[in-house]
Amino acid sequence: MSKPAGFTPWALFSKLFLLFSAGIVLWSLATPLMAFPDEPAHTIKAAAVVRGQITIEEGTSFGHGVHVRVPAYIANLHAQDCFKFRPDAAADCALPIPSDANEEAIGVTSAGSYNPMYYWIIGLPSLLMTGQPALFAMRILSALLSAAFYAAGFTALAQLRQPRIPVIMAAVALTPMVVYLAAGINPNSLEVAATMAAFCGFVVTLDNAHRIRHVAPAVVTVVASTIVLANTRQVSLVWLLCALITGLLLFRASEIKAAFRNRLVLTGVAVAVPGVALGLYWIYLMLHAPANSGAAPEGIASPDPGMSIFRAFLTMVERASEFVPQYIGVMGWLDSPVPMVVVMFWSMWLVFAILLPLTLRPLKMTRGAWAALALLIIVPAVLQASIWKSMGFIWQGRYNLPLVVVFLIAVGMTARSLRIPRTAEAPRVARVLLWAGVFCHVLAFVFVLRRYAVGTFGGGNWLAMINGVLWQPPLGWALLTLAYLTVMVASANSLFRFLFPGSALVHIPSVPRSRKTTAGTVVPAEATLTASGSGSPEKAG
């Protein structure tokens, strides 16, 4: 995140894109195929869409989803989930994916009603390759899409007039779960990244309402993210609306009016409207299309069909805090939690984010942060309650991640006028926190690798990673871990240099040398510093 001399948004975006791509792709390689949540269904959907099967045809939806025609090696991907919900089972139980099984077969996907845009892009490698290489290529393409939006979001934040605190909170928002989710085949990953980018671009546009031409890339980010969100999942437009409401509450009415009178902003709105309309049209089509799957009897679909919608809403609100571990890291099919120390580290930041607005004045300027927190609690509760009778309690923490990211960045925007003190202690504290973040990210990475390489078996089986590995990812778990550590350290160093220009995360203090006088006597280093004036406490401070 450092901005060297001659900084340009494109140069910063390129650097960030490389960092995000490297980190996310390493997760793609480190996780067994079909180990991401609902990955088989989304992979089958992508292969079907890129082969022209876009809408739900009459008579194809029954049982567990929509039946489509795809290559046999993709149609049979559900057989790869032998380790699903079994944390003690290593990934070696999955059969090899054949590269020559390209004959047409029937696959079943529960994502039949999802917008085809994401799937058409992700499915392209399956037209050029086959077998395991095609599946990894689809994953990596999805990872690059998410990386592009995360890079765009951080690039936009760097153009704020007071960017440091918002950038810090945006970095906090990238929990291990957020990075992990971006590595799989699932539109939920793109949804989180695009919401983050849209919100960052929007607040930067409002923050520079009287000089928008200087932040034109931020306007482009908002437009692109809006179009993508409108065509990702049906609920994505809800997250976009929440992000826009939060952004508006962070600024004065005069700034908002000035921004929306700008010709560049109005042009952006005009470009985004057709994309949003296309997404709304898809939702309309799906409301009148055949069912996505066979309908279950009421007593089976919902464990408590007699519960009122209002009580279901209150139940969801009551359980809001139970999703926190899933915001931080419950990988796989909710069967691979990260170590408790990782949960504690990010829980500390979440508590800090909730309490920080209480210390700021005037309180009316904190309304954006409180609105974001309220939306994070209430909106998912409303959505879950609306489908309680037909589907039961299905909500997962990863569904809320777009709002979690918006909340944390909104807190940073609320506190953006705070200054990082120019003391010797400030870089020291920053180094401790950044190294702790690097440690937690890498620890989560290694724990998930162990879960699939040898199984957990209650923990303590680290020696098996050396002499008893049952499953190895491409390139091997040790090399991937070293590469991930390198990427995390490089990312942390970049953030540190952004906060403290001219400094580095790895601080090696220089030791002044003693010198000889013309008379041949030795003058201690301390005396040299004091004599020159640079060793005085006042000047050092």
FIFI-133618 format. One line per field, with one value per residue (C-alpha): residue number from 1; x negated, y negated, z negated. Coordinates in Angstrom, 3 decimals. Each point is the difference from the previous one (the first is absolute). Layout:
N
num [NUM / ...]
X [X / ...]
Y [Y / ...]
Z [Z / ...]
//
This chain:
541
num [1 / 2 / 3 / 4 / 5 / 6 / 7 / 8 / 9 / 10 / 11 / 12 / 13 / 14 / 15 / 16 / 17 / 18 / 19 / 20 / 21 / 22 / 23 / 24 / 25 / 26 / 27 / 28 / 29 / 30 / 31 / 32 / 33 / 34 / 35 / 36 / 37 / 38 / 39 / 40 / 41 / 42 / 43 / 44 / 45 / 46 / 47 / 48 / 49 / 50 / 51 / 52 / 53 / 54 / 55 / 56 / 57 / 58 / 59 / 60 / 61 / 62 / 63 / 64 / 65 / 66 / 67 / 68 / 69 / 70 / 71 / 72 / 73 / 74 / 75 / 76 / 77 / 78 / 79 / 80 / 81 / 82 / 83 / 84 / 85 / 86 / 87 / 88 / 89 / 90 / 91 / 92 / 93 / 94 / 95 / 96 / 97 / 98 / 99 / 100 / 101 / 102 / 103 / 104 / 105 / 106 / 107 / 108 / 109 / 110 / 111 / 112 / 113 / 114 / 115 / 116 / 117 / 118 / 119 / 120 / 121 / 122 / 123 / 124 / 125 / 126 / 127 / 128 / 129 / 130 / 131 / 132 / 133 / 134 / 135 / 136 / 137 / 138 / 139 / 140 / 141 / 142 / 143 / 144 / 145 / 146 / 147 / 148 / 149 / 150 / 151 / 152 / 153 / 154 / 155 / 156 / 157 / 158 / 159 / 160 / 161 / 162 / 163 / 164 / 165 / 166 / 167 / 168 / 169 / 170 / 171 / 172 / 173 / 174 / 175 / 176 / 177 / 178 / 179 / 180 / 181 / 182 / 183 / 184 / 185 / 186 / 187 / 188 / 189 / 190 / 191 / 192 / 193 / 194 / 195 / 196 / 197 / 198 / 199 / 200 / 201 / 202 / 203 / 204 / 205 / 206 / 207 / 208 / 209 / 210 / 211 / 212 / 213 / 214 / 215 / 216 / 217 / 218 / 219 / 220 / 221 / 222 / 223 / 224 / 225 / 226 / 227 / 228 / 229 / 230 / 231 / 232 / 233 / 234 / 235 / 236 / 237 / 238 / 239 / 240 / 241 / 242 / 243 / 244 / 245 / 246 / 247 / 248 / 249 / 250 / 251 / 252 / 253 / 254 / 255 / 256 / 257 / 258 / 259 / 260 / 261 / 262 / 263 / 264 / 265 / 266 / 267 / 268 / 269 / 270 / 271 / 272 / 273 / 274 / 275 / 276 / 277 / 278 / 279 / 280 / 281 / 282 / 283 / 284 / 285 / 286 / 287 / 288 / 289 / 290 / 291 / 292 / 293 / 294 / 295 / 296 / 297 / 298 / 299 / 300 / 301 / 302 / 303 / 304 / 305 / 306 / 307 / 308 / 309 / 310 / 311 / 312 / 313 / 314 / 315 / 316 / 317 / 318 / 319 / 320 / 321 / 322 / 323 / 324 / 325 / 326 / 327 / 328 / 329 / 330 / 331 / 332 / 333 / 334 / 335 / 336 / 337 / 338 / 339 / 340 / 341 / 342 / 343 / 344 / 345 / 346 / 347 / 348 / 349 / 350 / 351 / 352 / 353 / 354 / 355 / 356 / 357 / 358 / 359 / 360 / 361 / 362 / 363 / 364 / 365 / 366 / 367 / 368 / 369 / 370 / 371 / 372 / 373 / 374 / 375 / 376 / 377 / 378 / 379 / 380 / 381 / 382 / 383 / 384 / 385 / 386 / 387 / 388 / 389 / 390 / 391 / 392 / 393 / 394 / 395 / 396 / 397 / 398 / 399 / 400 / 401 / 402 / 403 / 404 / 405 / 406 / 407 / 408 / 409 / 410 / 411 / 412 / 413 / 414 / 415 / 416 / 417 / 418 / 419 / 420 / 421 / 422 / 423 / 424 / 425 / 426 / 427 / 428 / 429 / 430 / 431 / 432 / 433 / 434 / 435 / 436 / 437 / 438 / 439 / 440 / 441 / 442 / 443 / 444 / 445 / 446 / 447 / 448 / 449 / 450 / 451 / 452 / 453 / 454 / 455 / 456 / 457 / 458 / 459 / 460 / 461 / 462 / 463 / 464 / 465 / 466 / 467 / 468 / 469 / 470 / 471 / 472 / 473 / 474 / 475 / 476 / 477 / 478 / 479 / 480 / 481 / 482 / 483 / 484 / 485 / 486 / 487 / 488 / 489 / 490 / 491 / 492 / 493 / 494 / 495 / 496 / 497 / 498 / 499 / 500 / 501 / 502 / 503 / 504 / 505 / 506 / 507 / 508 / 509 / 510 / 511 / 512 / 513 / 514 / 515 / 516 / 517 / 518 / 519 / 520 / 521 / 522 / 523 / 524 / 525 / 526 / 527 / 528 / 529 / 530 / 531 / 532 / 533 / 534 / 535 / 536 / 537 / 538 / 539 / 540 / 541]
X [0.000 / -2.981 / 0.290 / -3.450 / -0.942 / 1.804 / 2.916 / 2.821 / 3.182 / -0.877 / -3.433 / 1.497 / 2.774 / -2.538 / -2.070 / 3.028 / 1.432 / -3.204 / 0.040 / 3.673 / -0.276 / -2.995 / 1.619 / 3.370 / -1.418 / -2.113 / 3.224 / 1.426 / -2.922 / -0.102 / 3.649 / 1.169 / 2.329 / 3.636 / -0.947 / 1.430 / 3.642 / 2.404 / -2.872 / 1.277 / 3.358 / -1.598 / -2.569 / 2.723 / 2.016 / -3.027 / -0.665 / 3.677 / 0.281 / -3.106 / 1.550 / 3.186 / 2.250 / 0.870 / 3.609 / 1.911 / 1.768 / 3.392 / -0.325 / -3.683 / 0.437 / 0.887 / -1.625 / -2.994 / -0.321 / -0.042 / -1.202 / -2.458 / -2.206 / -3.725 / -3.183 / 0.028 / -2.984 / 1.936 / 3.363 / -1.497 / -1.658 / 2.403 / -1.908 / -3.041 / 1.541 / -0.899 / -1.709 / 2.959 / 1.102 / -2.761 / -2.933 / -1.877 / 0.076 / -2.932 / 0.660 / -1.651 / 3.369 / 1.101 / -0.459 / -2.252 / 1.834 / -0.421 / -1.176 / 1.516 / 3.597 / 1.284 / 3.150 / 3.237 / 1.714 / 2.732 / -1.140 / 2.153 / -0.447 / 1.878 / -1.100 / 2.257 / 1.782 / -3.185 / -0.946 / -2.209 / -2.584 / -2.504 / 0.448 / -0.566 / -3.385 / -1.073 / 1.113 / -2.245 / -3.020 / 2.192 / 0.277 / -3.771 / -1.176 / 1.290 / -0.277 / -1.816 / -1.883 / 3.305 / 1.427 / -3.055 / 0.058 / 3.647 / -0.944 / -2.914 / 2.123 / 2.531 / -2.837 / -1.330 / 3.443 / 0.259 / -3.593 / 0.745 / 2.882 / -1.903 / -2.898 / 2.410 / 1.569 / -3.314 / -1.196 / 3.117 / -0.463 / -3.551 / 1.520 / 1.883 / -1.113 / -0.663 / -0.519 / -2.039 / 2.664 / 2.439 / -2.807 / -0.857 / 3.611 / 0.259 / -3.043 / 1.679 / 3.070 / -2.098 / 0.345 / -1.327 / 3.566 / 0.264 / -3.283 / 0.820 / 3.462 / -1.439 / -2.032 / 2.896 / 2.642 / 2.909 / 1.639 / 0.070 / -3.722 / 0.509 / 2.980 / -2.155 / -2.790 / 2.325 / 1.949 / -3.261 / -1.161 / 3.348 / 0.070 / -3.616 / 0.449 / 3.252 / -1.401 / -3.076 / 2.254 / 2.000 / -3.160 / -1.274 / 3.360 / -1.538 / -2.930 / 1.418 / -2.071 / -3.041 / 1.571 / 1.481 / -1.267 / 2.159 / 3.082 / -0.884 / -0.368 / 3.503 / 1.529 / -1.749 / 0.756 / 3.649 / 0.488 / -1.755 / 2.018 / 3.257 / -0.912 / -1.568 / 2.662 / 3.584 / -0.861 / -3.075 / 2.052 / 1.086 / -3.640 / -0.615 / 2.959 / -1.296 / -3.453 / 1.430 / 2.188 / -2.971 / -2.161 / 2.583 / 0.261 / -3.752 / 0.178 / 1.861 / 2.899 / -1.981 / -2.758 / 2.529 / 1.761 / -3.272 / -1.042 / 3.252 / -0.088 / -3.338 / 0.076 / -2.388 / 2.188 / 3.155 / -1.704 / -0.939 / 3.598 / 1.183 / -2.458 / 0.935 / 3.783 / 0.196 / -2.181 / 2.232 / 3.088 / -1.447 / -0.478 / 3.542 / 1.306 / -1.735 / 1.651 / 3.364 / -0.661 / -0.881 / 3.139 / 2.013 / -2.286 / 0.405 / -1.126 / -3.729 / 0.534 / 2.761 / 2.170 / -0.242 / 3.020 / 0.383 / -0.941 / -3.262 / -0.963 / 0.407 / -0.667 / 2.581 / 2.668 / 2.211 / -2.491 / 1.133 / -2.105 / -0.451 / -1.322 / -2.344 / -1.253 / -0.630 / -1.765 / -2.359 / -0.717 / -0.701 / -2.504 / -1.818 / -3.117 / -0.163 / -1.077 / -3.189 / -2.211 / 1.263 / -0.988 / -3.537 / -0.525 / 2.113 / -1.260 / 1.110 / 3.562 / 0.124 / -2.215 / -3.429 / -0.150 / -3.167 / -1.858 / 1.549 / -2.929 / 0.944 / 3.615 / -1.164 / -2.207 / 2.771 / 2.598 / -2.206 / 0.195 / 3.770 / 0.480 / -2.316 / 2.057 / 3.231 / -1.407 / -2.065 / 2.975 / 1.044 / -3.216 / 0.465 / 1.623 / 2.363 / 2.061 / 2.161 / -3.019 / -0.075 / 3.471 / -1.438 / -1.832 / 3.061 / 2.199 / -2.430 / 0.074 / 3.801 / 0.245 / -2.408 / 2.339 / 3.436 / -0.219 / -1.176 / 2.667 / 2.703 / -1.275 / -0.210 / 3.437 / 1.527 / -1.061 / 0.468 / 3.125 / -1.238 / -3.654 / -0.541 / -3.019 / -2.674 / -1.932 / -3.799 / -2.462 / -1.655 / 3.244 / -0.477 / -3.607 / 0.893 / 1.639 / -2.844 / -2.489 / 2.206 / 0.349 / -3.738 / -0.883 / 2.844 / -1.563 / -3.295 / 1.755 / 1.638 / -3.426 / -1.904 / -0.863 / -1.998 / -3.727 / -2.593 / -2.325 / -3.529 / -1.749 / -2.499 / 2.698 / 2.452 / -2.118 / -0.850 / 3.679 / 0.772 / -2.756 / 1.345 / 3.538 / -1.084 / -2.240 / 2.870 / 2.247 / -2.576 / -0.336 / 3.775 / 0.435 / -2.793 / 1.191 / 3.483 / -1.588 / -2.057 / 2.908 / 2.195 / -2.847 / -0.390 / 3.740 / -0.129 / -3.518 / 0.373 / 3.314 / 0.280 / 0.663 / 0.453 / -3.239 / -3.620 / -0.836 / -2.480 / -2.722 / 2.254 / -0.488 / -3.630 / 0.086 / 3.656 / 1.543 / 2.989 / 0.846 / -2.262 / 1.119 / -1.738 / -3.619 / 0.245 / 1.271 / -3.406 / -0.776 / 3.523 / -0.295 / -3.355 / 1.441 / 3.057 / -2.231 / -1.987 / 3.152 / 1.376 / -3.263 / -0.192 / 3.598 / -0.585 / -3.166 / 1.864 / 2.688 / -2.633 / -1.779 / 3.321 / 0.558 / -3.606 / -1.637 / -3.694 / 0.162 / 0.132 / 1.750 / -3.308 / -1.807 / -3.746 / -1.292 / -3.337 / -2.819 / -2.174 / -3.713 / -2.588 / -2.491 / -3.525 / -0.974 / -3.040 / -1.720 / 0.574 / 2.564 / 3.192 / 3.291 / 3.010 / 2.923 / 2.324 / -2.254 / -0.052 / 3.792 / 0.289 / -2.608 / 1.811 / 3.315 / 1.837 / -0.332 / 2.004 / 3.336 / 1.886 / -1.298 / 0.344 / 3.629]
Y [0.000 / -2.320 / -2.959 / -0.816 / -3.112 / -0.132 / 1.967 / 0.782 / 1.970 / 2.435 / 0.735 / 0.596 / 2.166 / 2.134 / 0.574 / 0.837 / 2.281 / 2.028 / 0.320 / 0.951 / 2.395 / 1.772 / 0.441 / 1.154 / 2.334 / 1.681 / 0.774 / 1.386 / 2.402 / 0.912 / 1.085 / 3.310 / -0.218 / -0.288 / -0.812 / -3.526 / -0.369 / 1.016 / 0.125 / 3.061 / -1.667 / -3.242 / 1.795 / 2.018 / -3.177 / -1.765 / 2.881 / 0.010 / -3.766 / -0.215 / 2.773 / -1.991 / 1.355 / -3.333 / 0.168 / 2.748 / 2.126 / 1.532 / 3.486 / -0.290 / -1.080 / 2.702 / 1.717 / -1.971 / -2.463 / -0.711 / 2.768 / -1.192 / 1.575 / -0.374 / 2.077 / 3.142 / -0.997 / -3.120 / 1.734 / 2.391 / -2.620 / 0.660 / 3.267 / -2.054 / -1.059 / 3.129 / -2.240 / -2.389 / -0.446 / 2.440 / -2.027 / 3.198 / 1.192 / -1.047 / -0.994 / 3.157 / 1.753 / -1.813 / 1.930 / -1.485 / -2.203 / 1.552 / -2.212 / 2.192 / 0.096 / -2.659 / 1.712 / -1.822 / 0.955 / -1.326 / -2.172 / -1.465 / -3.552 / -1.875 / -3.313 / 0.265 / -3.310 / -2.049 / -2.772 / 1.477 / -2.839 / 1.352 / 3.564 / -0.857 / -1.543 / 2.754 / 2.782 / -1.077 / 2.158 / 3.113 / -0.604 / -0.037 / 2.594 / 3.105 / 1.838 / -1.396 / -2.738 / -1.422 / -0.099 / -1.749 / -2.467 / -0.799 / -0.587 / -2.236 / -2.057 / -0.555 / -0.953 / -2.572 / -1.580 / -0.466 / -1.231 / -2.681 / -1.412 / 0.094 / -1.810 / -2.561 / -0.570 / -0.650 / -2.175 / -2.121 / -0.339 / -1.243 / -3.012 / -1.197 / -3.322 / 1.779 / 3.637 / 1.634 / 1.138 / 1.190 / 1.999 / 1.596 / 1.075 / 1.282 / 2.181 / 1.259 / 0.902 / 2.477 / 2.823 / 3.479 / 0.959 / -2.852 / 0.935 / 3.724 / -0.457 / -1.961 / 3.062 / 2.330 / 0.284 / -1.812 / -3.344 / -0.863 / -0.796 / -2.539 / -1.422 / -0.889 / -1.505 / -2.043 / -1.359 / -1.088 / -1.690 / -1.727 / -1.389 / -1.199 / -1.672 / -1.628 / -1.546 / -1.253 / -1.656 / -1.756 / -0.941 / -1.767 / -1.420 / -3.308 / 1.577 / 3.213 / -0.128 / 0.708 / 3.280 / 1.185 / 3.589 / 0.145 / -0.870 / 2.739 / 2.418 / -0.810 / 0.456 / 3.315 / 1.369 / -1.020 / 1.788 / 3.121 / 0.067 / -0.373 / 3.099 / 2.247 / 1.269 / -1.115 / -1.284 / -1.929 / -3.093 / -0.063 / -0.172 / -2.773 / -1.981 / 0.388 / -1.178 / -3.076 / -0.914 / 0.301 / -2.109 / -2.781 / -0.179 / -0.595 / -3.387 / -3.297 / -0.767 / -2.749 / 2.464 / 2.532 / -2.624 / -1.231 / 3.535 / 0.833 / -3.230 / 0.965 / 0.989 / 2.932 / 1.449 / -0.430 / 1.741 / 2.856 / 0.316 / 0.091 / 2.808 / 2.008 / -0.171 / 2.410 / 2.514 / -0.181 / 0.283 / 3.156 / 1.512 / -0.905 / 1.541 / 3.271 / -0.010 / -0.542 / 2.924 / 2.317 / -0.965 / 1.333 / 2.939 / 3.627 / 0.701 / 0.291 / 3.349 / 2.300 / -1.357 / 1.798 / 0.430 / -2.854 / 2.075 / 1.065 / -3.357 / -1.773 / 1.718 / -2.224 / -0.948 / -1.444 / -2.735 / -3.466 / -2.089 / -2.628 / 2.568 / 1.336 / -3.572 / -0.408 / 3.364 / -1.138 / -3.295 / 1.912 / 2.214 / -2.906 / 0.360 / 3.751 / -0.775 / -1.796 / 3.134 / 0.586 / -3.564 / 0.801 / 3.557 / 3.156 / 1.472 / 2.910 / 1.153 / -1.702 / 2.831 / -1.670 / -2.787 / -2.032 / 0.067 / -1.953 / -2.419 / -1.161 / -0.494 / -1.949 / -2.310 / -1.032 / -0.076 / -2.620 / -2.105 / 0.433 / -1.171 / -2.921 / -0.882 / -0.006 / -2.138 / -2.471 / -2.107 / -0.596 / -1.961 / -2.301 / -3.427 / -1.229 / 3.159 / -0.874 / 0.614 / 3.617 / 0.815 / 1.806 / 2.510 / 0.641 / 0.368 / 2.576 / 1.967 / -0.123 / 1.164 / 2.864 / 1.236 / -0.789 / 0.622 / 3.652 / 0.605 / -1.314 / 2.081 / 3.189 / -0.524 / -0.453 / 3.528 / 1.708 / 1.958 / 1.149 / 0.760 / -0.052 / -1.565 / 0.091 / -3.209 / 0.120 / -2.624 / -0.241 / -1.401 / -3.066 / -0.685 / -2.850 / -1.857 / 0.852 / -1.567 / -3.089 / -0.393 / 0.154 / -2.453 / -2.294 / -0.099 / -0.978 / -2.733 / -1.296 / -0.245 / -1.183 / -3.372 / 1.714 / -0.264 / 2.662 / -1.538 / -0.813 / 1.703 / 2.810 / 2.205 / -0.237 / 1.984 / 2.474 / 0.654 / 0.246 / 2.561 / 2.150 / -0.054 / 0.658 / 2.895 / 1.403 / -0.264 / 1.761 / 2.743 / 0.525 / 0.103 / 2.536 / 2.047 / 0.263 / 1.036 / 2.760 / 1.269 / 0.423 / 1.731 / 2.437 / 0.663 / 1.287 / 1.474 / 2.280 / -0.849 / -1.718 / 2.941 / -2.329 / -1.905 / 0.549 / 2.114 / -2.452 / 2.626 / 1.750 / -3.006 / 1.098 / 3.781 / 0.939 / -2.262 / 1.634 / -2.796 / -2.601 / -3.132 / -1.024 / -1.033 / 1.512 / -1.481 / -1.234 / -2.043 / -1.468 / -1.017 / -1.698 / -1.826 / -1.121 / -1.271 / -1.993 / -1.558 / -0.885 / -1.621 / -1.964 / -1.162 / -1.025 / -1.858 / -1.853 / -1.062 / -1.071 / -2.144 / -1.614 / -0.911 / -1.015 / -1.147 / 0.654 / 2.841 / 3.770 / 2.740 / 1.709 / -2.604 / 0.467 / -2.864 / -1.366 / 0.127 / -3.131 / 0.690 / -1.650 / -2.272 / -1.092 / -3.621 / -1.559 / 0.483 / 3.711 / 0.199 / 2.000 / -1.901 / 2.226 / 0.116 / -1.585 / -3.015 / -0.338 / -0.051 / -2.489 / -2.272 / -0.098 / -0.738 / 2.994 / 2.016 / -2.323 / 1.419 / -3.052 / 0.240 / 3.768 / -0.358]
Z [0.000 / 0.051 / 2.369 / 1.364 / 1.920 / 3.297 / -1.423 / 2.384 / -0.740 / 2.786 / -1.481 / -3.444 / 1.446 / 1.869 / -3.131 / -2.113 / 2.659 / 0.010 / -3.800 / -0.198 / 2.923 / -1.525 / -3.405 / 1.298 / 2.647 / -2.682 / -1.871 / 3.264 / 0.277 / -3.698 / -0.187 / 1.517 / 2.970 / -1.014 / -3.624 / 0.168 / -1.062 / 2.785 / 2.492 / 1.934 / 0.690 / 1.188 / 2.140 / 1.740 / 0.517 / 1.560 / 2.389 / 1.024 / 0.530 / 2.179 / 2.143 / 0.550 / -2.773 / -1.582 / -1.182 / -1.787 / 2.573 / -0.722 / -1.458 / -0.980 / -3.622 / -2.483 / -2.945 / -1.245 / 2.856 / 3.710 / 2.328 / 2.676 / 2.679 / -0.689 / 0.453 / -2.122 / -2.154 / -1.058 / -0.344 / -2.566 / -2.196 / -2.879 / -0.511 / -1.082 / -3.310 / -1.996 / -2.595 / -0.317 / -3.645 / -1.028 / -1.384 / -0.888 / 3.623 / 2.191 / 3.611 / 1.341 / -0.235 / 3.192 / 3.231 / 2.723 / 2.491 / 3.469 / 2.850 / 2.709 / -1.308 / 2.379 / 1.223 / -0.722 / -3.267 / -2.259 / -2.913 / -2.774 / -1.282 / -2.713 / 1.570 / 3.041 / -0.632 / -0.577 / 2.416 / 2.773 / 0.230 / -2.573 / 1.217 / 3.657 / -0.865 / -2.387 / 2.348 / 2.885 / -1.007 / 0.194 / 3.761 / 0.428 / -2.531 / -1.703 / -3.295 / -3.016 / 1.936 / 1.231 / -3.535 / -1.431 / 2.897 / -0.778 / -3.635 / 0.878 / 2.403 / -2.778 / -2.361 / 2.477 / 0.324 / -3.756 / -0.219 / 2.604 / -2.036 / -3.293 / 1.673 / 1.456 / -3.416 / -1.739 / 2.890 / -0.404 / -3.774 / 0.539 / 1.813 / -3.071 / -1.395 / -3.331 / 0.971 / -2.771 / -2.495 / 2.722 / 1.625 / -3.357 / -0.548 / 3.570 / -0.685 / -3.192 / 2.076 / 2.004 / -2.492 / 0.828 / 0.959 / 2.502 / 1.685 / -0.090 / 1.487 / 2.932 / 1.023 / 0.842 / 2.706 / -1.608 / 0.929 / -3.716 / 0.342 / 2.787 / -1.882 / -3.028 / 2.111 / 2.219 / -2.989 / -1.600 / 3.200 / 0.580 / -3.535 / 0.112 / 3.364 / -1.133 / -3.189 / 1.863 / 2.578 / -2.726 / -1.899 / 3.126 / 1.044 / 1.143 / 1.877 / 1.428 / 3.163 / -2.205 / -1.193 / 3.291 / -0.600 / -3.130 / 2.059 / 2.484 / -2.922 / -1.235 / 3.445 / 0.696 / -3.468 / 0.241 / 3.320 / -1.289 / -3.244 / 1.896 / 1.994 / -2.653 / -2.397 / -0.576 / -3.485 / 1.199 / 0.793 / -3.645 / -1.097 / 2.542 / -1.338 / -3.570 / 1.089 / 1.736 / -2.989 / -2.328 / 2.303 / 0.196 / -3.803 / -0.270 / 1.752 / -0.160 / 2.299 / 1.754 / 0.964 / 1.269 / 2.126 / 1.442 / 0.949 / 1.754 / 1.978 / 1.511 / 3.656 / -0.508 / -2.758 / 2.064 / 2.911 / -2.310 / -1.171 / 3.607 / 0.785 / -3.113 / 0.461 / 2.980 / -1.868 / -3.062 / 2.195 / 1.561 / -3.441 / -1.017 / 3.212 / -0.865 / -3.423 / 1.705 / 2.340 / -2.868 / -1.931 / 2.941 / 0.853 / -1.148 / -3.554 / -0.642 / -1.723 / -1.120 / -2.812 / -3.344 / -2.299 / -2.498 / -3.012 / 1.650 / 1.494 / -3.354 / -3.334 / -1.695 / 2.559 / -2.728 / -0.885 / 1.069 / 2.336 / -2.717 / -2.445 / 2.685 / 0.450 / -3.740 / -0.107 / 2.753 / -1.790 / -3.208 / 1.842 / 1.673 / -2.152 / 0.686 / 3.579 / -1.097 / 0.154 / 3.546 / 0.962 / -1.129 / 1.137 / 0.175 / 3.236 / 2.148 / -0.448 / -3.430 / -1.256 / -0.189 / -2.617 / -0.380 / -3.360 / -2.862 / -0.126 / 3.514 / -1.070 / -3.057 / 2.070 / 2.387 / -2.796 / -1.669 / 3.157 / 0.253 / -3.595 / 0.722 / 3.083 / -2.007 / -2.828 / 2.040 / 1.265 / -3.629 / -0.551 / 2.988 / 0.078 / 1.255 / -0.383 / 3.010 / 2.219 / -1.177 / 1.303 / 3.045 / -2.200 / -2.164 / 3.077 / 1.430 / -3.264 / -0.111 / 3.608 / -0.747 / -2.734 / 1.429 / 3.768 / -0.231 / -2.638 / 2.343 / 2.912 / -2.078 / -1.536 / 3.457 / 1.042 / -3.359 / 0.873 / 3.409 / -0.752 / -3.754 / -1.707 / 2.719 / -0.648 / -0.242 / -1.120 / 3.412 / 1.434 / -2.241 / 0.981 / 2.417 / -2.902 / -2.384 / 2.406 / 0.412 / -3.780 / -0.704 / 2.763 / -1.127 / -3.467 / 1.627 / 1.959 / -3.172 / -1.669 / 3.077 / -1.574 / -2.748 / 0.475 / -0.658 / -2.599 / 1.148 / -2.876 / -0.236 / -1.532 / 2.925 / 2.511 / -2.759 / -0.759 / 3.724 / 0.478 / -2.841 / 1.381 / 3.580 / -0.965 / -2.071 / 3.048 / 2.182 / -2.608 / -0.194 / 3.783 / 0.424 / -2.991 / 1.530 / 3.310 / -1.637 / -2.107 / 3.066 / 1.821 / -2.895 / -0.060 / 3.575 / 0.002 / -3.031 / -1.688 / -3.375 / -2.348 / -2.943 / 0.692 / -0.938 / 3.056 / 1.537 / 0.393 / 2.487 / 2.287 / 0.343 / 0.097 / 0.417 / 2.636 / 1.703 / 2.447 / 1.578 / 1.873 / 3.215 / -0.764 / -3.500 / -3.259 / -1.214 / 3.131 / 0.068 / -3.653 / 0.605 / 3.015 / -1.996 / -2.821 / 2.559 / 1.471 / -3.451 / -1.083 / 3.263 / -0.459 / -3.612 / 0.974 / 2.729 / -2.480 / -2.540 / 2.576 / 0.874 / -3.654 / -0.676 / 3.260 / 0.142 / -2.546 / 0.356 / -1.914 / -0.784 / -2.079 / -0.476 / -2.162 / 1.081 / -2.568 / 0.140 / 0.007 / -2.244 / 1.724 / -0.620 / -0.461 / 1.569 / -3.337 / 0.195 / -2.812 / 0.500 / -0.236 / -0.907 / 2.402 / -2.584 / -0.250 / 3.765 / 0.155 / -2.845 / 1.488 / 3.311 / -1.709 / 1.478 / -3.173 / -2.209 / -1.171 / 1.221 / 3.549 / 0.066 / -0.909]
//
